[in-house]
């Protein structure tokens, strides 16, 4: 399903390009040109792209309240961890796990967008587009004629529900910091069941490990797994510097 455009000028400042993996996290891999190498699986081509390029985003896939509320809180807690690296015992492992879940849940809904939903027995309201946008900008969901709920509201609800349902599966994870002694990490567009997240060209978080330095062969093995997990693309500061087993 395609996204719904806001009123011309987007006067309520809705976020249209919604990152499933944050722009801040992608920016940690920037080269001097403030771009990253992106290898597109479908075309087998590599391009230099900015962190706000469309390939990194879903378009207005979840509602504004979800974008700027709980999801933003999870992002901010994760950013604190990757901006200010702490020793293993002081690390906020739950914040890392919550973000890991958020990334894979949002990516799932990016790949499988929901349709508008019809509520049985609900007639809805005859609202103008401006009234609808005013409600959404204030965190209120609306129902259209014939009980139709725009898909982004249902997606926002589902993202929150899935966070609650899946949290038990990661609540005991402890994330070690892997430091590359030779070579750089590539990053998949999502990892799903592989609890691994590169956070800079030389650093990656991996559940079940303590903080260790890894050699070129281990980095190559990790990059092979990233490439295998990639659905639409994988990226790095410079893919020529990323060894592959």
HELIX and SHEET records of a PDB file:
HELIX    1   1 UNK A   23  UNK A   27  1                                   5    
HELIX    2   2 UNK A   54  UNK A   56  5                                   3    
HELIX    3   3 UNK A   64  UNK A   68  1                                   5    
HELIX    4   4 UNK A   70  UNK A   83  1                                  14    
HELIX    5   5 UNK A   88  UNK A   90  5                                   3    
HELIX    6   6 UNK A   93  UNK A  111  1                                  19    
HELIX    7   7 UNK A  129  UNK A  137  1                                   9    
HELIX    8   8 UNK A  145  UNK A  147  5                                   3    
HELIX    9   9 UNK A  151  UNK A  166  1                                  16    
HELIX   10  10 UNK A  167  UNK A  169  5                                   3    
HELIX   11  11 UNK A  216  UNK A  229  1                                  14    
HELIX   12  12 UNK A  239  UNK A  241  5                                   3    
SHEET    1   A 2 UNK A  17  UNK A  19  0                                        
SHEET    2   A 2 UNK A  57  UNK A  59 -1                                        
SHEET    1   B 4 UNK A  45  UNK A  49  0                                        
SHEET    2   B 4 UNK A  36  UNK A  40 -1                                        
SHEET    3   B 4 UNK A 233  UNK A 236 -1                                        
SHEET    4   B 4 UNK A 187  UNK A 188 -1                                        
SHEET    1   C 2 UNK A 117  UNK A 118  0                                        
SHEET    2   C 2 UNK A 148  UNK A 149 -1                                        
SHEET    1   D 4 UNK A 196  UNK A 200  0                                        
SHEET    2   D 4 UNK A 203  UNK A 207 -1                                        
SHEET    3   D 4 UNK A 175  UNK A 180 -1                                        
SHEET    4   D 4 UNK A 212  UNK A 214  1                                        
END                                                                             
